[in-house]
Amino acid sequence: MPKLKTNKSAAKRFKKTAKGGFKRGYAHHRHILTKKSTKRKRQLRGTVMVHDTDTDRIRQMMPYV
């Protein structure tokens, strides 16, 4: 059976946790930040866990992580 390719865009966006889940960053925090409030920008910092329903899809895109 041939090797599977890792989806490189997914590999850049998600990191695997020790328990096997995936964490991700928030969207809407890259540009056009002047019109967004300070509270909104502050709450977009950091990471959050990927929802359970999407974890299988991400695992399929990154088979060797």
All heavy atoms as a GROMACS GRO file, in nm:
protein
  536
    1MET      N    1   0.084  -0.118   0.000
    1MET     CA    2   0.000   0.000   0.000
    1MET      C    3   0.089   0.125   0.000
    1MET      O    4   0.187   0.131   0.076
    1MET     CB    5  -0.087  -0.001   0.126
    1MET     CG    6  -0.197   0.100   0.122
    1MET     SD    7  -0.314   0.067   0.254
    1MET     CE    8  -0.383   0.228   0.271
    2PRO      N    9   0.058   0.223  -0.083
    2PRO     CA   10   0.144   0.342  -0.090
    2PRO      C   11   0.131   0.429   0.034
    2PRO      O   12   0.033   0.420   0.109
    2PRO     CB   13   0.093   0.414  -0.214
    2PRO     CG   14  -0.047   0.370  -0.229
    2PRO     CD   15  -0.052   0.229  -0.180
    3LYS      N   16   0.231   0.512   0.053
    3LYS     CA   17   0.227   0.607   0.163
    3LYS      C   18   0.117   0.709   0.140
    3LYS      O   19   0.086   0.743   0.025
    3LYS     CB   20   0.361   0.681   0.174
    3LYS     CG   21   0.476   0.596   0.216
    3LYS     CD   22   0.600   0.681   0.224
    3LYS     CE   23   0.721   0.598   0.258
    3LYS     NZ   24   0.844   0.679   0.257
    4LEU      N   25   0.061   0.758   0.248
    4LEU     CA   26  -0.041   0.862   0.239
    4LEU      C   27   0.026   0.997   0.252
    4LEU      O   28   0.123   1.013   0.325
    4LEU     CB   29  -0.144   0.844   0.351
    4LEU     CG   30  -0.222   0.713   0.349
    4LEU    CD1   31  -0.307   0.703   0.474
    4LEU    CD2   32  -0.308   0.705   0.226
    5LYS      N   33  -0.029   1.094   0.180
    5LYS     CA   34   0.026   1.230   0.189
    5LYS      C   35  -0.045   1.306   0.299
    5LYS      O   36  -0.166   1.297   0.316
    5LYS     CB   37   0.008   1.303   0.057
    5LYS     CG   38   0.107   1.260  -0.050
    5LYS     CD   39   0.108   1.359  -0.163
    5LYS     CE   40   0.219   1.331  -0.259
    5LYS     NZ   41   0.224   1.429  -0.368
    6THR      N   42   0.032   1.384   0.372
    6THR     CA   43  -0.024   1.474   0.473
    6THR      C   44  -0.076   1.598   0.403
    6THR      O   45  -0.009   1.653   0.316
    6THR     CB   46   0.084   1.514   0.574
    6THR    OG1   47   0.129   1.397   0.643
    6THR    CG2   48   0.031   1.614   0.674
    7ASN      N   49  -0.194   1.642   0.440
    7ASN     CA   50  -0.247   1.768   0.390
    7ASN      C   51  -0.170   1.880   0.459
    7ASN      O   52  -0.182   1.900   0.580
    7ASN     CB   53  -0.397   1.775   0.421
    7ASN     CG   54  -0.461   1.898   0.364
    7ASN    OD1   55  -0.412   2.009   0.384
    7ASN    ND2   56  -0.572   1.881   0.294
    8LYS      N   57  -0.087   1.951   0.383
    8LYS     CA   58   0.004   2.049   0.442
    8LYS      C   59  -0.069   2.169   0.500
    8LYS      O   60  -0.024   2.228   0.597
    8LYS     CB   61   0.106   2.096   0.338
    8LYS     CG   62   0.196   1.982   0.289
    8LYS     CD   63   0.260   1.905   0.403
    8LYS     CE   64   0.395   1.959   0.438
    8LYS     NZ   65   0.463   1.879   0.542
    9SER      N   66  -0.182   2.206   0.443
    9SER     CA   67  -0.256   2.320   0.499
    9SER      C   68  -0.314   2.283   0.634
    9SER      O   69  -0.316   2.366   0.726
    9SER     CB   70  -0.366   2.365   0.403
    9SER     OG   71  -0.460   2.262   0.384
   10ALA      N   72  -0.357   2.159   0.650
   10ALA     CA   73  -0.408   2.114   0.780
   10ALA      C   74  -0.294   2.103   0.882
   10ALA      O   75  -0.312   2.137   0.999
   10ALA     CB   76  -0.478   1.979   0.766
   11ALA      N   77  -0.177   2.059   0.837
   11ALA     CA   78  -0.064   2.045   0.928
   11ALA      C   79  -0.019   2.179   0.983
   11ALA      O   80   0.031   2.187   1.095
   11ALA     CB   81   0.052   1.977   0.855
   12LYS      N   82  -0.038   2.286   0.905
   12LYS     CA   83   0.000   2.420   0.952
   12LYS      C   84  -0.104   2.478   1.046
   12LYS      O   85  -0.072   2.568   1.124
   12LYS     CB   86   0.020   2.512   0.832
   12LYS     CG   87   0.139   2.474   0.747
   12LYS     CD   88   0.140   2.551   0.617
   12LYS     CE   89   0.248   2.495   0.524
   12LYS     NZ   90   0.243   2.558   0.392
   13ARG      N   91  -0.227   2.432   1.037
   13ARG     CA   92  -0.335   2.491   1.115
   13ARG      C   93  -0.363   2.421   1.248
   13ARG      O   94  -0.415   2.483   1.340
   13ARG     CB   95  -0.464   2.491   1.033
   13ARG     CG   96  -0.468   2.595   0.925
   13ARG     CD   97  -0.590   2.574   0.836
   13ARG     NE   98  -0.608   2.686   0.746
   13ARG     CZ   99  -0.546   2.702   0.631
   13ARG    NH1  100  -0.456   2.613   0.592
   13ARG    NH2  101  -0.569   2.806   0.554
   14PHE      N  102  -0.334   2.293   1.256
   14PHE     CA  103  -0.372   2.214   1.373
   14PHE      C  104  -0.250   2.150   1.438
   14PHE      O  105  -0.157   2.109   1.369
   14PHE     CB  106  -0.471   2.105   1.334
   14PHE     CG  107  -0.593   2.156   1.263
   14PHE    CD1  108  -0.611   2.134   1.127
   14PHE    CD2  109  -0.690   2.226   1.331
   14PHE    CE1  110  -0.722   2.181   1.061
   14PHE    CE2  111  -0.803   2.274   1.267
   14PHE     CZ  112  -0.818   2.252   1.131
   15LYS      N  113  -0.254   2.138   1.570
   15LYS     CA  114  -0.151   2.067   1.645
   15LYS      C  115  -0.218   1.958   1.727
   15LYS      O  116  -0.325   1.980   1.785
   15LYS     CB  117  -0.078   2.162   1.740
   15LYS     CG  118  -0.006   2.276   1.672
   15LYS     CD  119   0.111   2.228   1.590
   15LYS     CE  120   0.179   2.345   1.521
   15LYS     NZ  121   0.233   2.310   1.391
   16LYS      N  122  -0.155   1.842   1.732
   16LYS     CA  123  -0.212   1.730   1.806
   16LYS      C  124  -0.177   1.742   1.954
   16LYS      O  125  -0.065   1.779   1.989
   16LYS     CB  126  -0.160   1.598   1.751
   16LYS     CG  127  -0.237   1.479   1.798
   16LYS     CD  128  -0.201   1.356   1.721
   16LYS     CE  129  -0.290   1.241   1.762
   16LYS     NZ  130  -0.255   1.117   1.696
   17THR      N  131  -0.271   1.709   2.040
   17THR     CA  132  -0.248   1.712   2.184
   17THR      C  133  -0.208   1.573   2.232
   17THR      O  134  -0.216   1.476   2.158
   17THR     CB  135  -0.374   1.758   2.258
   17THR    OG1  136  -0.480   1.665   2.232
   17THR    CG2  137  -0.415   1.897   2.214
   18ALA      N  138  -0.166   1.564   2.357
   18ALA     CA  139  -0.119   1.437   2.412
   18ALA      C  140  -0.230   1.333   2.418
   18ALA      O  141  -0.205   1.213   2.406
   18ALA     CB  142  -0.060   1.460   2.550
   19LYS      N  143  -0.354   1.377   2.439
   19LYS     CA  144  -0.466   1.284   2.448
   19LYS      C  145  -0.524   1.245   2.312
   19LYS      O  146  -0.619   1.168   2.304
   19LYS     CB  147  -0.577   1.344   2.533
   19LYS     CG  148  -0.545   1.349   2.680
   19LYS     CD  149  -0.667   1.390   2.760
   19LYS     CE  150  -0.642   1.379   2.908
   19LYS     NZ  151  -0.763   1.411   2.985
   20GLY      N  152  -0.470   1.303   2.204
   20GLY     CA  153  -0.515   1.265   2.071
   20GLY      C  154  -0.612   1.362   2.008
   20GLY      O  155  -0.657   1.340   1.896
   21GLY      N  156  -0.644   1.470   2.076
   21GLY     CA  157  -0.729   1.572   2.017
   21GLY      C  158  -0.646   1.669   1.935
   21GLY      O  159  -0.525   1.652   1.918
   22PHE      N  160  -0.711   1.772   1.883
   22PHE     CA  161  -0.641   1.873   1.805
   22PHE      C  162  -0.679   2.010   1.857
   22PHE      O  163  -0.794   2.034   1.894
   22PHE     CB  164  -0.678   1.861   1.657
   22PHE     CG  165  -0.622   1.738   1.592
   22PHE    CD1  166  -0.697   1.623   1.586
   22PHE    CD2  167  -0.496   1.738   1.537
   22PHE    CE1  168  -0.647   1.509   1.527
   22PHE    CE2  169  -0.444   1.625   1.477
   22PHE     CZ  170  -0.520   1.510   1.472
   23LYS      N  171  -0.580   2.100   1.858
   23LYS     CA  172  -0.609   2.238   1.897
   23LYS      C  173  -0.590   2.327   1.775
   23LYS      O  174  -0.515   2.294   1.683
   23LYS     CB  175  -0.522   2.283   2.012
   23LYS     CG  176  -0.373   2.280   1.989
   23LYS     CD  177  -0.299   2.324   2.114
   23LYS     CE  178  -0.150   2.325   2.088
   23LYS     NZ  179  -0.074   2.374   2.204
   24ARG      N  180  -0.658   2.439   1.776
   24ARG     CA  181  -0.657   2.530   1.662
   24ARG      C  182  -0.660   2.673   1.713
   24ARG      O  183  -0.695   2.699   1.828
   24ARG     CB  184  -0.778   2.507   1.573
   24ARG     CG  185  -0.910   2.538   1.643
   24ARG     CD  186  -1.028   2.541   1.549
   24ARG     NE  187  -1.152   2.565   1.620
   24ARG     CZ  188  -1.200   2.684   1.651
   24ARG    NH1  189  -1.132   2.793   1.619
   24ARG    NH2  190  -1.314   2.698   1.715
   25GLY      N  191  -0.623   2.765   1.625
   25GLY     CA  192  -0.632   2.906   1.657
   25GLY      C  193  -0.768   2.960   1.614
   25GLY      O  194  -0.846   2.892   1.548
   26TYR      N  195  -0.795   3.084   1.651
   26TYR     CA  196  -0.920   3.149   1.613
   26TYR      C  197  -0.906   3.217   1.477
   26TYR      O  198  -0.797   3.261   1.440
   26TYR     CB  199  -0.958   3.255   1.717
   26TYR     CG  200  -1.010   3.197   1.845
   26TYR    CD1  201  -0.928   3.188   1.957
   26TYR    CD2  202  -1.142   3.154   1.857
   26TYR    CE1  203  -0.976   3.136   2.076
   26TYR    CE2  204  -1.189   3.102   1.975
   26TYR     CZ  205  -1.107   3.094   2.084
   26TYR     OH  206  -1.155   3.042   2.201
   27ALA      N  207  -1.015   3.228   1.406
   27ALA     CA  208  -1.018   3.300   1.279
   27ALA      C  209  -1.043   3.449   1.306
   27ALA      O  210  -1.070   3.489   1.419
   27ALA     CB  211  -1.129   3.244   1.190
   28HIS      N  212  -1.031   3.530   1.203
   28HIS     CA  213  -1.062   3.674   1.205
   28HIS      C  214  -0.964   3.753   1.291
   28HIS      O  215  -1.000   3.856   1.347
   28HIS     CB  216  -1.205   3.701   1.254
   28HIS     CG  217  -1.307   3.618   1.184
   28HIS    ND1  218  -1.333   3.630   1.049
   28HIS    CD2  219  -1.388   3.520   1.230
   28HIS    CE1  220  -1.428   3.543   1.015
   28HIS    NE2  221  -1.461   3.475   1.123
   29HIS      N  222  -0.839   3.708   1.302
   29HIS     CA  223  -0.743   3.782   1.384
   29HIS      C  224  -0.615   3.809   1.306
   29HIS      O  225  -0.506   3.818   1.363
   29HIS     CB  226  -0.712   3.702   1.512
   29HIS     CG  227  -0.644   3.782   1.618
   29HIS    ND1  228  -0.698   3.896   1.671
   29HIS    CD2  229  -0.525   3.766   1.680
   29HIS    CE1  230  -0.615   3.945   1.762
   29HIS    NE2  231  -0.508   3.867   1.769
   30ARG      N  232  -0.624   3.819   1.174
   30ARG     CA  233  -0.506   3.838   1.091
   30ARG      C  234  -0.496   3.980   1.034
   30ARG      O  235  -0.388   4.037   1.029
   30ARG     CB  236  -0.506   3.740   0.973
   30ARG     CG  237  -0.485   3.597   1.015
   30ARG     CD  238  -0.341   3.573   1.053
   30ARG     NE  239  -0.324   3.435   1.091
   30ARG     CZ  240  -0.228   3.392   1.172
   30ARG    NH1  241  -0.144   3.476   1.226
   30ARG    NH2  242  -0.217   3.266   1.201
   31HIS      N  243  -0.605   4.036   0.987
   31HIS     CA  244  -0.600   4.168   0.925
   31HIS      C  245  -0.733   4.238   0.947
   31HIS      O  246  -0.826   4.181   1.002
   31HIS     CB  247  -0.567   4.156   0.775
   31HIS     CG  248  -0.663   4.071   0.700
   31HIS    ND1  249  -0.775   4.122   0.637
   31HIS    CD2  250  -0.668   3.939   0.677
   31HIS    CE1  251  -0.841   4.023   0.579
   31HIS    NE2  252  -0.780   3.911   0.603
   32ILE      N  253  -0.738   4.365   0.906
   32ILE     CA  254  -0.854   4.453   0.929
   32ILE      C  255  -0.888   4.454   1.078
   32ILE      O  256  -1.001   4.434   1.120
   32ILE     CB  257  -0.977   4.411   0.844
   32ILE    CG1  258  -0.936   4.380   0.701
   32ILE    CG2  259  -1.081   4.523   0.843
   32ILE    CD1  260  -1.050   4.326   0.615
   33LEU      N  261  -0.785   4.479   1.158
   33LEU     CA  262  -0.803   4.475   1.303
   33LEU      C  263  -0.847   4.610   1.360
   33LEU      O  264  -0.887   4.617   1.476
   33LEU     CB  265  -0.673   4.430   1.370
   33LEU     CG  266  -0.626   4.289   1.335
   33LEU    CD1  267  -0.489   4.264   1.392
   33LEU    CD2  268  -0.725   4.187   1.382
   34THR      N  269  -0.840   4.715   1.279
   34THR     CA  270  -0.871   4.848   1.332
   34THR      C  271  -1.018   4.863   1.365
   34THR      O  272  -1.053   4.934   1.460
   34THR     CB  273  -0.830   4.957   1.232
   34THR    OG1  274  -0.889   4.927   1.105
   34THR    CG2  275  -0.679   4.962   1.218
   35LYS      N  276  -1.104   4.800   1.290
   35LYS     CA  277  -1.247   4.815   1.316
   35LYS      C  278  -1.299   4.718   1.423
   35LYS      O  279  -1.413   4.728   1.465
   35LYS     CB  280  -1.327   4.797   1.188
   35LYS     CG  281  -1.318   4.659   1.126
   35LYS     CD  282  -1.411   4.644   1.006
   35LYS     CE  283  -1.360   4.720   0.887
   35LYS     NZ  284  -1.439   4.691   0.765
   36LYS      N  285  -1.215   4.625   1.466
   36LYS     CA  286  -1.256   4.530   1.569
   36LYS      C  287  -1.224   4.588   1.707
   36LYS      O  288  -1.119   4.650   1.726
   36LYS     CB  289  -1.185   4.396   1.549
   36LYS     CG  290  -1.228   4.327   1.420
   36LYS     CD  291  -1.148   4.207   1.389
   36LYS     CE  292  -1.192   4.155   1.253
   36LYS     NZ  293  -1.085   4.090   1.182
   37SER      N  294  -1.310   4.561   1.801
   37SER     CA  295  -1.290   4.616   1.935
   37SER      C  296  -1.175   4.544   2.005
   37SER      O  297  -1.139   4.431   1.970
   37SER     CB  298  -1.418   4.603   2.017
   37SER     OG  299  -1.445   4.466   2.045
   38THR      N  300  -1.121   4.611   2.106
   38THR     CA  301  -1.010   4.553   2.183
   38THR      C  302  -1.054   4.425   2.251
   38THR      O  303  -0.979   4.327   2.255
   38THR     CB  304  -0.962   4.654   2.287
   38THR    OG1  305  -0.935   4.777   2.223
   38THR    CG2  306  -0.837   4.605   2.354
   39LYS      N  307  -1.176   4.422   2.302
   39LYS     CA  308  -1.228   4.303   2.368
   39LYS      C  309  -1.236   4.186   2.270
   39LYS      O  310  -1.197   4.073   2.301
   39LYS     CB  311  -1.366   4.332   2.425
   39LYS     CG  312  -1.432   4.212   2.490
   39LYS     CD  313  -1.572   4.244   2.540
   39LYS     CE  314  -1.638   4.122   2.599
   39LYS     NZ  315  -1.774   4.153   2.645
   40ARG      N  316  -1.284   4.214   2.149
   40ARG     CA  317  -1.297   4.108   2.049
   40ARG      C  318  -1.161   4.054   2.008
   40ARG      O  319  -1.142   3.932   1.998
   40ARG     CB  320  -1.370   4.165   1.928
   40ARG     CG  321  -1.399   4.066   1.819
   40ARG     CD  322  -1.485   4.130   1.713
   40ARG     NE  323  -1.490   4.050   1.593
   40ARG     CZ  324  -1.535   4.094   1.476
   40ARG    NH1  325  -1.580   4.217   1.465
   40ARG    NH2  326  -1.537   4.016   1.372
   41LYS      N  327  -1.064   4.142   1.989
   41LYS     CA  328  -0.930   4.098   1.951
   41LYS      C  329  -0.864   4.019   2.063
   41LYS      O  330  -0.795   3.920   2.038
   41LYS     CB  331  -0.844   4.218   1.914
   41LYS     CG  332  -0.883   4.283   1.782
   41LYS     CD  333  -0.788   4.392   1.743
   41LYS     CE  334  -0.814   4.519   1.821
   41LYS     NZ  335  -0.738   4.634   1.767
   42ARG      N  336  -0.887   4.060   2.186
   42ARG     CA  337  -0.829   3.989   2.301
   42ARG      C  338  -0.887   3.849   2.313
   42ARG      O  339  -0.817   3.754   2.344
   42ARG     CB  340  -0.855   4.070   2.428
   42ARG     CG  341  -0.791   4.012   2.552
   42ARG     CD  342  -0.808   4.103   2.672
   42ARG     NE  343  -0.948   4.124   2.706
   42ARG     CZ  344  -1.012   4.242   2.696
   42ARG    NH1  345  -0.948   4.349   2.651
   42ARG    NH2  346  -1.138   4.252   2.729
   43GLN      N  347  -1.016   3.836   2.286
   43GLN     CA  348  -1.081   3.705   2.298
   43GLN      C  349  -1.045   3.611   2.183
   43GLN      O  350  -1.066   3.491   2.194
   43GLN     CB  351  -1.233   3.723   2.306
   43GLN     CG  352  -1.276   3.783   2.438
   43GLN     CD  353  -1.424   3.809   2.445
   43GLN    OE1  354  -1.493   3.822   2.344
   43GLN    NE2  355  -1.476   3.819   2.567
   44LEU      N  356  -0.989   3.665   2.075
   44LEU     CA  357  -0.946   3.582   1.963
   44LEU      C  358  -0.804   3.529   1.980
   44LEU      O  359  -0.758   3.452   1.898
   44LEU     CB  360  -0.956   3.662   1.832
   44LEU     CG  361  -1.097   3.695   1.784
   44LEU    CD1  362  -1.090   3.788   1.665
   44LEU    CD2  363  -1.174   3.570   1.752
   45ARG      N  364  -0.736   3.570   2.085
   45ARG     CA  365  -0.601   3.519   2.110
   45ARG      C  366  -0.607   3.375   2.159
   45ARG      O  367  -0.710   3.327   2.203
   45ARG     CB  368  -0.533   3.602   2.218
   45ARG     CG  369  -0.484   3.736   2.173
   45ARG     CD  370  -0.411   3.802   2.289
   45ARG     NE  371  -0.425   3.947   2.280
   45ARG     CZ  372  -0.424   4.029   2.383
   45ARG    NH1  373  -0.411   3.983   2.506
   45ARG    NH2  374  -0.436   4.159   2.365
   46GLY      N  375  -0.492   3.309   2.155
   46GLY     CA  376  -0.484   3.176   2.214
   46GLY      C  377  -0.539   3.068   2.124
   46GLY      O  378  -0.559   3.087   2.004
   47THR      N  379  -0.563   2.953   2.182
   47THR     CA  380  -0.609   2.836   2.106
   47THR      C  381  -0.732   2.777   2.172
   47THR      O  382  -0.763   2.806   2.288
   47THR     CB  383  -0.499   2.729   2.098
   47THR    OG1  384  -0.459   2.694   2.230
   47THR    CG2  385  -0.380   2.778   2.020
   48VAL      N  386  -0.799   2.692   2.097
   48VAL     CA  387  -0.917   2.622   2.145
   48VAL      C  388  -0.915   2.483   2.084
   48VAL      O  389  -0.849   2.459   1.982
   48VAL     CB  390  -1.046   2.700   2.108
   48VAL    CG1  391  -1.068   2.700   1.959
   48VAL    CG2  392  -1.166   2.647   2.180
   49MET      N  393  -0.982   2.391   2.146
   49MET     CA  394  -0.986   2.254   2.094
   49MET      C  395  -1.081   2.244   1.975
   49MET      O  396  -1.184   2.310   1.971
   49MET     CB  397  -1.032   2.157   2.203
   49MET     CG  398  -0.936   2.146   2.320
   49MET     SD  399  -0.775   2.086   2.272
   49MET     CE  400  -0.816   1.920   2.224
   50VAL      N  401  -1.044   2.159   1.879
   50VAL     CA  402  -1.131   2.131   1.766
   50VAL      C  403  -1.249   2.048   1.815
   50VAL      O  404  -1.233   1.962   1.903
   50VAL     CB  405  -1.052   2.055   1.657
   50VAL    CG1  406  -1.142   2.005   1.546
   50VAL    CG2  407  -0.943   2.143   1.601
   51HIS      N  408  -1.366   2.073   1.759
   51HIS     CA  409  -1.485   2.001   1.801
   51HIS      C  410  -1.472   1.852   1.768
   51HIS      O  411  -1.407   1.813   1.670
   51HIS     CB  412  -1.608   2.059   1.733
   51HIS     CG  413  -1.737   2.019   1.798
   51HIS    ND1  414  -1.808   1.909   1.759
   51HIS    CD2  415  -1.804   2.073   1.902
   51HIS    CE1  416  -1.915   1.897   1.836
   51HIS    NE2  417  -1.915   1.996   1.923
   52ASP      N  418  -1.535   1.768   1.849
   52ASP     CA  419  -1.525   1.623   1.833
   52ASP      C  420  -1.573   1.575   1.697
   52ASP      O  421  -1.521   1.477   1.643
   52ASP     CB  422  -1.606   1.553   1.942
   52ASP     CG  423  -1.548   1.576   2.081
   52ASP    OD1  424  -1.427   1.603   2.089
   52ASP    OD2  425  -1.624   1.567   2.178
   53THR      N  426  -1.672   1.641   1.640
   53THR     CA  427  -1.725   1.597   1.511
   53THR      C  428  -1.626   1.620   1.397
   53THR      O  429  -1.636   1.556   1.293
   53THR     CB  430  -1.857   1.670   1.480
   53THR    OG1  431  -1.835   1.812   1.485
   53THR    CG2  432  -1.965   1.632   1.577
   54ASP      N  433  -1.530   1.710   1.415
   54ASP     CA  434  -1.432   1.739   1.311
   54ASP      C  435  -1.300   1.666   1.331
   54ASP      O  436  -1.216   1.664   1.240
   54ASP     CB  437  -1.405   1.889   1.305
   54ASP     CG  438  -1.529   1.968   1.270
   54ASP    OD1  439  -1.605   1.922   1.184
   54ASP    OD2  440  -1.549   2.076   1.329
   55THR      N  441  -1.280   1.604   1.445
   55THR     CA  442  -1.152   1.542   1.477
   55THR      C  443  -1.118   1.429   1.381
   55THR      O  444  -1.003   1.415   1.338
   55THR     CB  445  -1.153   1.490   1.622
   55THR    OG1  446  -1.185   1.599   1.708
   55THR    CG2  447  -1.018   1.434   1.662
   56ASP      N  448  -1.216   1.348   1.343
   56ASP     CA  449  -1.188   1.236   1.252
   56ASP      C  450  -1.143   1.286   1.115
   56ASP      O  451  -1.056   1.226   1.052
   56ASP     CB  452  -1.313   1.148   1.237
   56ASP     CG  453  -1.342   1.069   1.363
   56ASP    OD1  454  -1.246   1.047   1.440
   56ASP    OD2  455  -1.458   1.032   1.384
   57ARG      N  456  -1.203   1.396   1.068
   57ARG     CA  457  -1.163   1.452   0.939
   57ARG      C  458  -1.020   1.503   0.942
   57ARG      O  459  -0.945   1.484   0.846
   57ARG     CB  460  -1.257   1.567   0.902
   57ARG     CG  461  -1.350   1.533   0.788
   57ARG     CD  462  -1.434   1.650   0.751
   57ARG     NE  463  -1.527   1.678   0.860
   57ARG     CZ  464  -1.620   1.773   0.854
   57ARG    NH1  465  -1.631   1.848   0.749
   57ARG    NH2  466  -1.702   1.792   0.955
   58ILE      N  467  -0.982   1.566   1.051
   58ILE     CA  468  -0.845   1.618   1.063
   58ILE      C  469  -0.747   1.502   1.074
   58ILE      O  470  -0.638   1.506   1.016
   58ILE     CB  471  -0.835   1.713   1.183
   58ILE    CG1  472  -0.922   1.836   1.158
   58ILE    CG2  473  -0.691   1.755   1.206
   58ILE    CD1  474  -0.941   1.923   1.277
   59ARG      N  475  -0.783   1.400   1.147
   59ARG     CA  476  -0.696   1.283   1.160
   59ARG      C  477  -0.673   1.216   1.025
   59ARG      O  478  -0.565   1.164   0.996
   59ARG     CB  479  -0.758   1.184   1.259
   59ARG     CG  480  -0.663   1.078   1.306
   59ARG     CD  481  -0.719   1.001   1.422
   59ARG     NE  482  -0.719   1.078   1.545
   59ARG     CZ  483  -0.826   1.098   1.623
   59ARG    NH1  484  -0.940   1.042   1.592
   59ARG    NH2  485  -0.817   1.169   1.734
   60GLN      N  486  -0.774   1.220   0.939
   60GLN     CA  487  -0.761   1.162   0.806
   60GLN      C  488  -0.668   1.247   0.719
   60GLN      O  489  -0.593   1.194   0.636
   60GLN     CB  490  -0.899   1.154   0.740
   60GLN     CG  491  -0.905   1.069   0.617
   60GLN     CD  492  -1.047   1.053   0.568
   60GLN    OE1  493  -1.137   1.127   0.609
   60GLN    NE2  494  -1.071   0.959   0.481
   61MET      N  495  -0.668   1.379   0.739
   61MET     CA  496  -0.582   1.467   0.662
   61MET      C  497  -0.438   1.460   0.709
   61MET      O  498  -0.345   1.491   0.632
   61MET     CB  499  -0.631   1.612   0.672
   61MET     CG  500  -0.756   1.638   0.594
   61MET     SD  501  -0.794   1.813   0.584
   61MET     CE  502  -0.876   1.842   0.740
   62MET      N  503  -0.417   1.421   0.836
   62MET     CA  504  -0.281   1.414   0.891
   62MET      C  505  -0.258   1.274   0.947
   62MET      O  506  -0.262   1.254   1.069
   62MET     CB  507  -0.264   1.521   0.998
   62MET     CG  508  -0.290   1.660   0.945
   62MET     SD  509  -0.257   1.801   1.050
   62MET     CE  510  -0.253   1.747   1.212
   63PRO      N  511  -0.231   1.176   0.862
   63PRO     CA  512  -0.226   1.036   0.908
   63PRO      C  513  -0.105   1.002   0.995
   63PRO      O  514  -0.110   0.908   1.072
   63PRO     CB  515  -0.222   0.956   0.778
   63PRO     CG  516  -0.170   1.049   0.676
   63PRO     CD  517  -0.214   1.186   0.718
   64TYR      N  518   0.004   1.078   0.985
   64TYR     CA  519   0.126   1.041   1.057
   64TYR      C  520   0.157   1.132   1.174
   64TYR      O  521   0.266   1.130   1.226
   64TYR     CB  522   0.244   1.040   0.960
   64TYR     CG  523   0.222   0.944   0.846
   64TYR    CD1  524   0.201   0.991   0.717
   64TYR    CD2  525   0.218   0.808   0.868
   64TYR    CE1  526   0.179   0.904   0.613
   64TYR    CE2  527   0.195   0.720   0.764
   64TYR     CZ  528   0.175   0.769   0.636
   64TYR     OH  529   0.151   0.682   0.534
   65VAL      N  530   0.060   1.211   1.216
   65VAL     CA  531   0.083   1.304   1.329
   65VAL      C  532   0.043   1.238   1.457
   65VAL      O  533  -0.044   1.158   1.464
   65VAL     CB  534   0.004   1.434   1.306
   65VAL    CG1  535   0.018   1.526   1.424
   65VAL    CG2  536   0.053   1.502   1.179
   0.00000   0.00000   0.00000
